[in-house]
Amino acid sequence: MKSAFLLLFCVLSIFAKAQEKPAAYALDDEYNLWNFQKADTAYIFADLAYIRDYPNLEARVIDSLTQGNQVIIKSAAYRGNTIRGFYAPWHEVNYMQDNQQKKGFVWLGLLALNGSKNNEGELFICGFKKFRPATAYSSSYYESELKIFDKEQVFITKEIFYANINGQSGIETKILPGMGLQNIKNIHRLGFLGEACGIASQYYYFGWNGTNLIHFPEKMSVSDAGVFYHQENILFPSEHKGDPSMIYKNIIEAENSSENLDAPKYKEIKSQKKYIWDGKILSEIITMK
């Protein structure tokens, strides 16, 4: 009898352990900026990303992929982990390795937020390196990078920037032409979109000269219906049709002076920032008042 009890106990223990692994497959509907759907193409952002046999940090590593490699999203998001200071779920992906199609799970934070190519087939991807919480001297931000690869997926260069993200609901990327600027092949614009009152839409611009990425002026817009709005607009030479070395940032700050929020009367204050591009270096022109 005792032996039968021990046998039953062992069987139940094995069965319980067998159930632990599927439990990690619980779906998680929590919103994230990547917003990947099944069959979407994604790119590895991290220098090295581990592929695991199920969606958990304790799972066995079955493969690794380097930055710029392509994967196909094959599942909805699974319950995630907080790594490098920020939360992200897991996805099952398909990928090619050694001329074979394989599958596994990858933590979403290792994937690029976006992937865009210019007319020459050069790939631009952006992702998060680490979340930096607010301090007494600065607000919180994501330490981020924009990376470029040639058409053979060979890494060319990268540039660090600090993304101010707080409640944005999506991203938008666009590769613009040189916009009339000397020695600029493309301008990469990355937007973090705020679609609710009081949530800013933040845009980051980078000039690409074929060798290096150059930080260009950023812009943002934010509003609270019937209360205020703040709007910034960047004008490049091909848009303002003036001096080909000049970039302008036009700023409008408006506040409702009426107590009736349904019929606001905005008082606008307009200003402008000026930048000069000499073909190599961008400088802000400071006007003394």
N, C-alpha and C positions, 0 to 999 in steps of 0.2 A: 504493500500500500504506500509506504514511504517512498519507494523508488518510483512508483507511478506518479505520486505528487510532485517529486523533483523533476520528472520528465515533463509533466504538464507545465510546471513553473518555467522551465527552460524554454519550452516552445512558446509560451506566452511572452517571455522576455524577448526572444528573437523577433516575434511578431511585432512587439511594441517598438523595438529598435527599427524594424523595417518601415514602420509608419512615420518615424521621425523625419526621414528624408522628404517624402511627399509633402509634409507640413510646410516645408520651406517654399513650396510652390504657390503659396497663397497669393492671389492677385491683389494688387494695391492700386486703387484708382486715384491716388494723390496726384495732383497737378504737377507738372514739371515743364521747364522751358523748352525741352527738346521736342516734346509732342510727337514722338514717332508713332507711326501706324504700321500695321503688318504690310510687308512687301516694300517698305521704304528702304532706300539706300542710305547707309551711314558710313562715316569714316573714323578710323582710330585716331584720336587726338593725342593721347598719352604717348610718351616715347616708347613705352612697352606696356601692352595690355594683356593680362592673363585671361584665358578662356577656361571656364570651370564646367564640371559635369552637372552641377545644379546651382541655382541662384542663391549662393551663400558664401561668405568669406571663408568658411571652414571646409568648403567643398574642394574636391581634388582638382588641381590644375591639369588640364589635358592638352593645352596648347598656349602659345603666346603669339601676338601680332604686334608689329611695329607701326609707328605713326604713318598715316597716309593710306594704310591698307583699307580696303573696302569690305563692308559686311552688309548683309541683308537682314532686316528685322523680321523675325518669324513669329513673334508673340506679342501679346499685350504686356504691360509692365507688371512685374512681380515685386513683392515686398522687398524693400531695399535696405541700405545701410548708410550710415553717416561716415564718410571718409574725407580727409582733407578739410574738415570743418563744414561740409555741406551734405545734405541728404540727396540720394538718387536711388531709383529702383533698378531692377535687373531686367534684361531682355534675353530671350533666346535668339541666336543669330546663326545664319549660314555664312560660310566664308570658304575661300580657296586656299589650300595649303599643300605644297608639293604636288600640284596639278590634280588634287583631289578635293571634292566638295565635302566639307565637314560642318558640324554644328556643335554648339555649346552655349554657355551663358556668359554674359559680360555685364559688369557694373556700368550703368549708363554714364556716370561721371568720367569714364575713360574715353567716351565717344565725343566727337566734335558736335557742336550745336548746329553746324551748318556745313555745307560744302558747295562751292561755286567755282566755275571755270571761266577763264577769259577766252578770247578768240584763238589764242595759241595753245589752248589745252592746259595751261597752268592752273593748278588746283589751290584754292584759298580755303582754309578751314580755321575755325575759331573754337576755343573751348576754355574751360576753367581749370586753373592750376590749384587754387586754394581759396577758401573763404577767410577773410580777415574781419573779425568782429570790431565793433566800434570801440574807440578809446576816448580818453578825456580830450584828445587832440585831433581826432579824425572820426568821420562816420564810417560805417561798415562798407566793405567793397569785396568784389571777387577779383583776385589776381588772375588775369586772363592773358591769353596769347593768340595772336593771329599768325598762322604758319602758311608758307607757300611751298609747293612741290612742282617740279616740272612735269611734262606730259608723260614721262616714264615713271612717275611717282617717286622721284629722287628729291629728297629734302633740299630746299634752297636756303631759306632764311626764316626768321621769326621775329616778332616784336611784342613786347609786354605792354599791357595797358591795364588800367584799373576800372572795372565796370561797376557803376553805381546802380545796383539792382535792388528794388524794394517794391514788390507787388506787381511787377510787369507780367503780362499774360502770354507773351509770345515774342518771336524774333523775326526780323526781316533782313535779308541781305541783298545787296545789289552791287554788281561790278560795273562802274561807270567808265567811260573813255577818259582820256587825259584832261578833258574839260578846258582845253586851251592853255594848259600850263607847260612850260618848257621842261623837257626831259622826263615827263611823266607818261607812262604807258597806260596805267589804269588808276582809278580811285576806288578802293573797296569801302563800301558803306555798310555798317552793321548797326541795326536798330533793335533795341529792347523796348517793346511796345506796351504802353500803359493804356488800357481800355476802360478805365473806371475813373470817376472823379477824384482828383487829387493824386493820381498815380502818373508820374512823368514818363513820357516817351523819350528815350535817351539814344542818341545817334553818335557813332564813332567813325571817323574818316581816316583812311590811310592811303597815302600816295605810294605807288609802286613804280620804280624806275627801271625795273629789270634786274636789279641787284639788291636793293635795299628797300625797306618799308619806312615811310616817313609819317610821323603823327601830323595830321592836319587838324584844323579846329573842329571841336565837337559842337553839337547843338542839342537842345532839349525843348520840349513843350509840355505844359501841364495846365490844367484848368479845373475849376470847380464851378459847375453850372450856376450862373446868376451871382457869383461871388467875385471871381477873378480869373484871369488867364495870363500865361506867360508863353510867348512864342518866339522862337529863334529860327532864322533862315540863313543858310550859307549860299553865297553867290560866287561862282567861279568865273574866270574870264569869258568862257563861251556863253555864259548866261548874262553877265552885266555888260558885255560888249565894250568894255573900257580897257584900261591898262592891263596887258596880258600877264603882268607880274603880280597883280593884286587879287586878294581874296577878301570878301566882305562878309561879316556876320551882322545881320540886321536883327535887332531885339525890340520886341514890344511887350511892355508890362502894363496890364490893365486891371483896374479895380472898379467894382460896381459902386457908384455913388448914390444909388436909389435904394430905398427901403423895400421896394417891391421887387422881389427876386424873379417874378414872372415877366417883368418888363424892365430889365436892367439898363442902366445908363453908365457905360464904361468910360472911365477917364484913362486915357492912354498916355504912356510915356515911352517915347521912341529913342533908341540909341543905336550906335554902330561901332563895331570893332573892325580894325583894318589889319591885314597881314600882307607881307610882301614875300614873294618866292623868287629867289635869284637863280633858280635852276638846280640848286643843291641844298639850300638852307631856307627854312621858313621862320620869319621873325614877325612878332607883333609890333605894330607901330603905336607907340604910347604918345597920346596927345596931352600936353600939360594944360591944365585949366587955370 
